[in-house]
Amino acid sequence: MGNRWDVKYKNLFQGLYISSFNKESFSDYKMKPPAEPFKIKVIEPVRVPSEQERKEAIRKAGFNTFLLLSDDVYIDLLTDSGTAAMSDNQWAGMMLGDEAYAGSKNFYNLEKSVQDVLGYKYLVPTHQGRGAEHLMYSNLVKPGQLVPRNMYFTTSKVHVELPGGKMVDVIIDEAHDPENTNPFKGNVDFNKLQKYIDDYGADKIAFVNVEMNVNMAGGQPVSMENLRKLREFCNNYKLKIIFDATRSSENAYFIREREKGYENTPIVDILNEMMSYSDGCIYSSKKDCLVNIGGFLATHDKEIFEATRSMVVVYEGLHTYGGMAGRDMEAVARGLREGAQYEYLKYRVNQVRYLGYLLMEAGVPIVKPTGGHAVFLNALKFLPHLARDQWPAQTLSAAIYEDSAVRTMERGAISKGRDSETGENIFPKLELVRLTIPRRVYTNTHMEYTANSVINLYEKREIIPGLKMVYEPKYLRFFQAKFEQLPL
Ligand code: F0G
């Protein structure tokens, strides 16, 4: 058909990957808000606190949005983790919880869902994603070993470091550039991976870790081609591949939207193919499974299964519940299937994209293209008058709350923490504020309210003062650190 969008974006990507264009993927398309594929049966009232209340609340929280009371928040975009609205079918499943200590039928329903949707044979349930990270990574990482990954995630990095390993970055360079519109910014760079193997030897690599829809890069997908090639590459060195499949359904949607040959492939088939290139995965169910709590690890590998199943009873609970109630396992079993439906994913990804579109239209600097679960503001461009150790992203996140009672999260130097060897602050290239959209919770009008607040701040950005860190906890400091406002 060749309309002007097709021509323009074919040029932009020089035919790379993209076979069919979803016009709405791109920044200058006049996008309309996506229609919801559900109707609302239950509501939860929320209110906007007064200006004075907001001012006091953020100071009391030490300018850390994690320390705000939920009651003081109007729109909560802190995280997409455990914040989804469940469906009537999931709630019905909650009433069918089989709360037996051993052999709950809900465990077997969950096992069947994981086998059908992801294609893994073996399942070990855990209370949430980091429980699975703990079992998987402490089992596979030996002291002194490296874990190459397509960008770190906070809890994953810690669970690699605790058994004595070190996480190293092998994502493509484009991922570190907020302006770069590569459609698969989550891809692994084989040259970087090769260099670690050449410099340290394959036996120093514990496994290769690949995250789907890379959270810290802005919710950016990995292509199927990249995963397929990675499997071949790792086979040459007998290296295992472990996925962080937490946002794999949203990644599968992007593959269908952007990668040649998958235009009409059912999401479940895409997921099965993706997982076939791994040895196993960890999964925080609190995202794409549309539930409030839960996690698991899954694998094709009997050895990994037996090792982690023997550990789960020490740290989480019996291997047929792993820290979840029977009713929670049922909600995950149903949510994993629901969250892999094409119509739902199309609405989901486009709602996030709508918020990104509104901000881009107003010239606000965001990470491009808009990712799957969140819009990320580029704090270095938003607040260029602040030094890195005045924590631009932390500052911006606090300022957004004070302006509109919208809660967001810092994803930059505070999240990255300190170098485990030197103890120095690390200042990553990406200094971002994450506006994370809970699944099926907020309307498109909520997106517009949020965009208006951010645009309002952008217009008066030069009068926003920086912060000084006055309290720093030892682990995962972003959760509990406290700050004071500096004079402008
Ligand atoms: N892996 C990824 C990619 C994650 O985003 C998360 C959690 C985890 C693992 C850990 O899972 O929270 O269930 O223990 N991410 C949340 C977030 C906290 O807000 O991004 P968990």
Residues whose N, C-alpha, C, O or C-beta is under 5 A from the ligand:
A	BS01	F0G	L78 T79 D80 S81 Q128 G129 R130 F153 T155 N215 D244 T246 S284 K286 G294
